[in-house]
Amino acid sequence: MGLRINDTVPDFTAETDTGKITFHDWIGDSWAILFSHPKDFTPVCTTEFGAVAQLAEEWEKRGTKVIGISVDGVEEHKGWKKDIELVAGTSAGFPIIADKGLEVSKTYDMLPAEFYLPDNATPNDSATVRVVYIIGPDKKLKLSMTYPMNVGRNFAEVLRALDGLQTAAKHGVATPANWEVGQDVIIPTSVDDAAAKDKFGAFETVLPYLRKTKIS
């Protein structure tokens, strides 16, 4: 059974290129993003890690910690960081979990339980390790995305989704398709019109079940 939305994510202790962590303690009271990769020194993954590094200020604004995971070891991660920083044009201060034994990858349902890496493994051998998890301060899974090997992740969308999750959690609302910060949000159907007026003030009724409002 894979991880589902609102499951408490498994805790674990692991080595990273910046030292040993216990995951729940590392998250603390923050939001967190765990993003995984099948192998160090691979082209698409290098551009993705670079994109994450370039968004460092945005993650910080949102009280969010980011952490990568790859099936290589600490020393490989340290060497790879140099390439990532070269591509990104900035430092990559976030940690990368060393998961050579695949313990975290299997615990988080990124690989079949019986899976093992052969000697001289290639990225194709661990191709299914390619996910994004957004985790709340309550240590529960809020969103997951799974990508194939040949499509780079859009971290602007990860950021947008994070904004939506944080807005929904703070204001008790939902967000419509293609929503961006500052646009109207949706009042849940569980809130009747009287309660919606008390909570949000004015709102637009597009359909009986679709009501939009602004939030500050």
N, C-alpha and C positions, 0 to 999 in steps of 0.2 A: 504494500500500500504506500503510495507516494505522499508527499506532503501536500496538504490541502490548505486553502485559505482559512485563516484563524486558528490553525494548529500552532501550538507552542513549538518553536523550532528546537531541534536537539542541541543540547549543550555539548561542548567538546573542548579538549585541551590540545593545542597543536603548536608546532614551531612555525615561525614566520621569518622573513628576512630582517625584521626589526625586533625579534625576540619571541619568547613563548607567550601565548595568550590562552585564557579560558574564555570561550566565546561570549557567554552571557555576561560575565564580568566586563569584558571588553566593550560590549554594547552599552552597558550602564543604563542611563536614562535617555539615551539618544535613539534616533532612528538609525537604521543600518542597512547597507546594501552589500550583499555578498554576490560576487560575480565570478564565474568559473571559466577555466580555459583548459583545453586538452594538452597543451605543451608549451614550454617556453621557447623563445626564439622562432616564433612562427609569424607570418606576415600580418594576417588579419588581426590576430590577438595583440600584436605590438601596437597597431593603430588604435585598437580599442582601449588598451591600457593608457595610451597617450591621451585619448579623449577624456578619460576619467581624470587624469592628472590636470588637464587644462581646466576642468570644472571645479577645482579645489575650493575656490572662494564660494561657489554656488552651493556645494555640499555644506560648507561651514555655515552659510546664512540660514540653512534649513535645519541646523542641528543634527546633521546626518554624518555618520562615519561610513567610509567605504573600505572594503577589503576584498582582495582577489584571492583566488585559489587555483593552483595548477599542480599537475602530477609530478613535477620535478622538485628538486631539493632546494635548501636554503642558498647554497652557493650558486646554483644555477639562477635562482631568482635575483641574487645580488648582481650577477653579471648582466642579466636581461634588463634590469632596471636602467643600466647605462644606455642601452639601445632605446628603451621607452622614452627616456628623457631627451635623447637626441631627436627622436621623431616628434615629440610633443613640444620641444622648445621650452620646457619647464621641468621643475623637479617633480618626482613622483613619491610623495611622502607617505602614501597609504601602504599598509603591509600586504604581503602576499603569503598565503598559507602554503607550506610545503606538505603535499599530500602524496608522497611517494608510495606509501602503503595503501592508498585509496580509502582509508577509513572514513574520512569526511565525505568523500564523493559517494560512497555507498550509503552512509547514514542519511545523506540528503537526497537519496534516490536519483543520483546523476548517472549511476551505472548499475547493471544487474548485480545481485548479491554474489554470484559465483564468478564475476568477472575478475580477471587478472591481466597484468601487462606482460607481454613477452619481453625477452631480452632485446635491446636495441629498438624499443618501441618507437613508433612514429605517431604523429598527431591523429592519423586515421584510426589507430588502435584505441584511442580514448575519445573518439569524436563526440560521444554523447555528453561529455562533460562540457556543457555550453549553455549555462542558464544564468538568469538574474533573479535574485530573491530580494524583495524589499520587506524589511522586518521592523515592526513597531517597537516603541520603548517597552511595551508589555511582553516582548520576546515572541510575539505571534506573527505568523506569515501574513502579510497584507497583499502581496502581489508576486506572481512569478511569470517569467518569460523564458521560453526555450528557443534557441536558434540553431540552424544548421551550420556546418563548417564554412560554407562559402558565402555567407551573408553577414557583413559586419553589423554589429548592434548600433542602434541610434540612441546615443546617450542623452540627446536632447529630449527624446521621448521618455526615457527613464526619469529624467528631471521633471518633465511635465506630469508624468504619472505620480511621482512623489508629491508634487504640489497638489494634485487632486486628492491624494490620500490624506495629506495633512489638512487640507481645507475641509474635507468631509469629516474628519475626526474632530476638528476644532469647532465647526459650526453646525454639525448634525445635518448636513445636506448631501446631495449627490452632484456630480458634474456631467454635463452632456457631452456628446461626441465632439472631439476636436477642441475641447475647452482649454482656455489659457487663463492665467491669473488675471483678475480684473473683469472677466466676463461674467454674465449671469450664471447662477447655479440653479439647481432643481430642488424643490421642496419635496421631501419624501411623502409618499401617499399615506403613510401612517400618521401624518400630521394633518388634522382637519383645518378647514379654512379659518376658523376662529383662532385656533392655536397658532396658525401660520401668521395671521395678522398681528397677534400679540408678540410673536418672536421676531418676525422679520419686517413688520410694517407693510408697506405696499408690495404687491406681487402681481404678476401677469398670469392669467389663466389661459393657456394655449388650448388645452383640452382638459376635461374634468380630472384626468390623472397626470397632466403635465403642467406644472406651475413653476414659473421662473421668478427669481428675485435677485436683488443685488446684496452683496455683503461688503462690509468695510474691512 
